[in-house]
Amino acid sequence: ILLSVKHHPHALILHKASHASMDEADIKAKMRLVHWVPLESNPEMLTSFARKVGLPGNAEFVDVFGTDPDLLAMVEGQCLAVTLLFGSSEAASQAKKEQQVAIEKAGQKLSPDLIYLKQYVGNACGTIACIHSLANNLHALSIAENSPIGEFAKATEGMTPQEAGAKLVDATQLHEASEESAAGGQTEAPEATAHTDAHFIAFVEKDGDLYELDGGKAFPINHGAAEGGLLAAAAQTIKTNFMEKDPDSIQFNMMALVKRTEEQ
């Protein structure tokens, strides 16, 4: 499947999966009026944000042009995360509901090292997808502990996904970096309160399994063994669980967070 690279304006929230200790209804009520300017779905913007919060110069976000093996082979470097932007639709909403019911019935294994946060800040899903991508690869990317993303990860350690999501509103450095990056997009940035019709999520690998991190879902999703590597496994999951379940939509955009060697 070939993806058209249409850089879409939109912006995503983090932490270790566990039971909520804060009342989620109260958090949602508190956050109802909190909105950030959405990030565009283009690698330059996500890399710009990531650099501001701690991503070193040997890593960046790049476009993924499709799910076919020959298109995946165009992605150079070690893939550490994959992001997906997809359109909001009735089919996507129905698939989300069915997935939640199935997992709540059957259960799932979650890595204790997984960093995941819920999304409450409006239009922040692109930012959160980037945070999920970086925070789950702090060691692999050699991100400094005193960087904004390093400090946020440390500050939210031990929090529930709900608490960490609520903490994002106080993360001034992350907010400022996100707003500055949004202002430099290829299209004019919409207002922070603007309604967006698309959603950003991230995929990472932990303990050999592929995880979908969507701050708008009830919990992270374990999609099983990352066979063939993170990029191939994520592409197959995106094809099966998103594209094929919403065949009328053409609004899919994939990017990969890659770490390059000196030769690349």
C-alpha positions as CSV (number, residue, x, y, z in Angstrom):
1,I,0.0,0.0,0.0
2,L,1.4,3.4,-1.1
3,L,0.7,6.4,1.1
4,S,0.4,9.8,-0.2
5,V,2.6,12.1,1.9
6,K,0.1,14.9,2.8
7,H,1.4,16.7,5.8
8,H,-1.7,17.2,7.9
9,P,-2.0,19.7,10.8
10,H,-2.8,18.1,14.1
11,A,-1.3,17.5,17.5
12,L,-1.3,13.9,21.2
13,I,-0.4,12.5,26.1
14,L,2.2,9.6,28.9
15,H,3.2,7.0,31.6
16,K,3.6,3.6,33.0
17,A,0.3,1.7,32.6
18,S,-1.5,1.1,35.9
19,H,-4.8,1.7,37.6
20,A,-6.0,5.3,37.9
21,S,-5.8,6.9,41.4
22,M,-7.3,10.2,40.2
23,D,-10.9,10.5,39.1
24,E,-10.8,10.7,35.3
25,A,-14.1,12.6,35.1
26,D,-12.6,15.3,37.4
27,I,-9.4,15.5,35.2
28,K,-11.4,15.8,32.0
29,A,-13.5,18.6,33.5
30,K,-10.4,20.4,34.6
31,M,-8.8,20.1,31.2
32,R,-11.8,20.8,29.1
33,L,-10.6,24.3,28.2
34,V,-6.9,23.5,27.8
35,H,-5.8,23.4,24.2
36,W,-2.5,23.5,22.4
37,V,-1.8,24.5,18.8
38,P,-1.8,21.2,16.8
39,L,1.4,20.0,15.1
40,E,1.5,19.2,11.4
41,S,2.1,15.6,10.4
42,N,5.4,16.2,8.8
43,P,8.9,14.9,9.8
44,E,10.5,18.4,9.9
45,M,8.0,19.6,12.5
46,L,8.2,16.6,14.7
47,T,11.9,16.6,14.5
48,S,11.9,20.3,15.3
49,F,9.9,19.7,18.5
50,A,11.9,16.6,19.4
51,R,15.2,18.5,19.1
52,K,13.9,21.3,21.4
53,V,13.0,18.8,24.1
54,G,16.1,16.6,24.0
55,L,16.5,14.5,20.8
56,P,20.2,14.3,19.8
57,G,21.4,15.2,16.3
58,N,21.9,11.6,15.1
59,A,18.1,10.9,15.2
60,E,15.1,12.3,13.3
61,F,11.6,11.6,12.1
62,V,11.3,10.6,8.4
63,D,8.4,9.9,6.1
64,V,7.3,6.3,5.6
65,F,5.7,6.1,2.1
66,G,3.7,2.9,2.5
67,T,3.4,-0.5,4.1
68,D,4.9,-2.6,1.3
69,P,8.3,-4.1,2.0
70,D,10.1,-2.2,-0.8
71,L,8.7,1.1,0.6
72,L,9.7,0.2,4.1
73,A,13.2,-0.5,2.8
74,M,13.6,3.1,1.9
75,V,13.7,4.0,5.6
76,E,17.3,4.2,6.6
77,G,18.7,3.8,10.1
78,Q,17.4,2.0,13.3
79,C,13.7,2.5,13.6
80,L,12.8,3.2,17.3
81,A,9.2,4.4,16.9
82,V,6.5,4.8,14.3
83,T,3.8,7.5,14.2
84,L,0.4,7.3,12.4
85,L,-2.0,10.1,11.6
86,F,-5.4,8.8,10.6
87,G,-8.8,10.5,9.9
88,S,-11.6,10.4,12.4
89,S,-14.5,8.4,11.1
90,E,-17.4,6.2,12.2
91,A,-15.4,3.1,11.1
92,A,-12.4,4.0,13.2
93,S,-14.6,4.8,16.2
94,Q,-16.4,1.4,15.9
95,A,-13.1,-0.5,15.5
96,K,-11.8,1.3,18.7
97,K,-14.9,0.2,20.7
98,E,-14.7,-3.4,19.5
99,Q,-11.0,-3.6,20.4
100,Q,-11.6,-2.3,23.9
101,V,-14.3,-4.8,24.6
102,A,-12.2,-7.7,23.3
103,I,-9.2,-6.7,25.4
104,E,-11.2,-6.1,28.5
105,K,-12.7,-9.6,28.1
106,A,-9.5,-11.5,27.2
107,G,-6.9,-9.3,29.0
108,Q,-3.4,-8.5,27.7
109,K,0.2,-8.4,28.8
110,L,1.8,-5.0,29.4
111,S,5.5,-4.4,29.9
112,P,6.2,-2.7,33.3
113,D,8.8,-0.5,31.4
114,L,6.2,0.9,29.0
115,I,5.7,4.7,29.3
116,Y,2.1,5.8,28.5
117,L,0.0,8.8,29.2
118,K,-3.6,9.7,28.6
119,Q,-4.6,12.7,26.5
120,Y,-6.6,15.4,28.1
121,V,-5.0,18.5,26.5
122,G,-7.0,19.4,23.4
123,N,-5.1,19.2,20.0
124,A,-2.0,17.8,21.7
125,C,-2.1,14.3,20.1
126,G,0.8,15.0,17.8
127,T,2.9,16.3,20.6
128,I,2.0,13.3,22.7
129,A,2.8,10.8,19.9
130,C,6.2,12.4,19.8
131,I,6.5,12.3,23.6
132,H,5.6,8.6,23.6
133,S,8.2,8.0,20.9
134,L,11.0,9.7,22.8
135,A,10.1,8.7,26.4
136,N,10.1,5.0,25.5
137,N,13.6,5.4,24.0
138,L,15.4,7.6,26.4
139,H,18.3,5.2,26.8
140,A,18.5,4.1,23.1
141,L,18.6,7.8,22.0
142,S,21.0,8.8,24.8
143,I,18.6,11.6,25.9
144,A,19.9,13.7,28.7
145,E,18.1,13.5,32.1
146,N,18.2,17.3,32.3
147,S,16.5,17.8,29.0
148,P,12.8,18.8,29.0
149,I,11.6,15.3,28.0
150,G,14.0,13.7,30.4
151,E,12.8,15.9,33.3
152,F,9.1,15.2,32.3
153,A,9.7,11.5,32.3
154,K,11.4,11.7,35.7
155,A,8.7,14.0,37.2
156,T,5.9,11.6,36.1
157,E,7.6,8.4,37.1
158,G,5.3,6.3,39.2
159,M,2.2,8.2,38.1
160,T,-0.8,6.6,36.5
161,P,-1.5,7.4,32.9
162,Q,-4.2,9.7,34.0
163,E,-2.0,11.6,36.4
164,A,0.8,11.9,33.8
165,G,-1.6,13.1,31.2
166,A,-2.9,15.8,33.6
167,K,0.7,16.7,34.4
168,L,1.3,17.7,30.8
169,V,-0.6,21.0,31.3
170,D,2.2,22.1,33.7
171,A,5.0,21.0,31.4
172,T,5.9,24.6,30.3
173,Q,9.0,23.7,28.4
174,L,7.2,21.0,26.4
175,H,4.3,23.4,25.7
176,E,6.6,26.2,24.5
177,A,8.5,23.8,22.3
178,S,5.3,22.4,20.8
179,E,3.9,25.9,20.1
180,E,7.2,27.1,18.5
181,S,7.4,24.1,16.3
182,A,3.7,24.4,15.2
183,A,4.3,28.0,14.1
184,G,7.0,26.8,11.7
185,G,4.9,24.4,9.7
186,Q,4.3,24.1,5.9
187,T,0.7,25.3,6.4
188,E,-0.6,28.1,8.6
189,A,-1.1,26.8,12.1
190,P,-4.8,26.6,13.2
191,E,-6.0,28.2,16.4
192,A,-5.4,26.1,19.5
193,T,-9.2,25.7,20.0
194,A,-9.8,24.7,16.3
195,H,-11.5,21.4,15.8
196,T,-9.4,18.8,14.0
197,D,-10.6,15.7,12.2
198,A,-7.5,13.5,12.5
199,H,-5.6,11.8,15.3
200,F,-1.9,11.0,16.0
201,I,-0.7,7.8,17.7
202,A,2.6,6.1,18.2
203,F,4.0,2.6,18.0
204,V,7.0,1.4,20.0
205,E,8.7,-1.9,20.9
206,K,9.1,-3.1,24.5
207,D,10.4,-6.6,25.5
208,G,10.0,-7.8,21.9
209,D,6.3,-6.8,21.6
210,L,4.7,-4.1,19.5
211,Y,2.7,-1.5,21.5
212,E,0.2,1.0,20.2
213,L,0.2,4.2,22.3
214,D,-3.0,6.2,21.8
215,G,-3.7,8.7,24.6
216,G,-7.4,8.6,23.5
217,K,-7.8,4.9,24.2
218,A,-8.5,3.3,27.6
219,F,-5.1,1.7,27.7
220,P,-2.0,0.9,25.6
221,I,-2.5,-2.0,23.1
222,N,-0.1,-4.9,22.9
223,H,-0.2,-6.2,19.3
224,G,2.1,-9.2,20.0
225,A,5.6,-10.0,18.9
226,A,7.2,-7.4,16.7
227,E,8.1,-9.9,14.0
228,G,10.5,-8.6,11.4
229,G,11.4,-5.6,13.5
230,L,9.4,-2.6,14.8
231,L,8.9,-0.9,11.4
232,A,7.6,-4.0,9.6
233,A,5.4,-5.0,12.5
234,A,3.9,-1.6,12.9
235,A,3.3,-1.3,9.1
236,Q,1.5,-4.7,9.2
237,T,-0.6,-3.7,12.2
238,I,-1.5,-0.3,10.6
239,K,-2.5,-2.0,7.4
240,T,-4.7,-4.6,9.2
241,N,-6.1,-2.7,12.1
242,F,-6.5,0.7,10.5
243,M,-6.5,0.8,6.7
244,E,-8.5,-2.4,6.1
245,K,-11.0,-1.5,8.8
246,D,-11.6,1.9,7.3
247,P,-11.2,1.2,3.5
248,D,-13.0,4.3,2.4
249,S,-10.4,6.6,4.0
250,I,-7.3,7.8,2.3
251,Q,-6.2,9.9,5.3
252,F,-3.2,7.9,6.6
253,N,0.2,9.3,7.2
254,M,3.2,7.3,8.7
255,M,6.5,8.5,10.0
256,A,9.4,6.7,11.7
257,L,11.8,7.9,14.4
258,V,15.2,6.7,13.2
259,K,18.6,6.7,14.7
260,R,21.4,6.9,12.1
261,T,25.0,5.6,12.3
262,E,27.9,7.8,11.3
263,E,27.9,6.2,7.8
264,Q,24.2,7.0,7.1
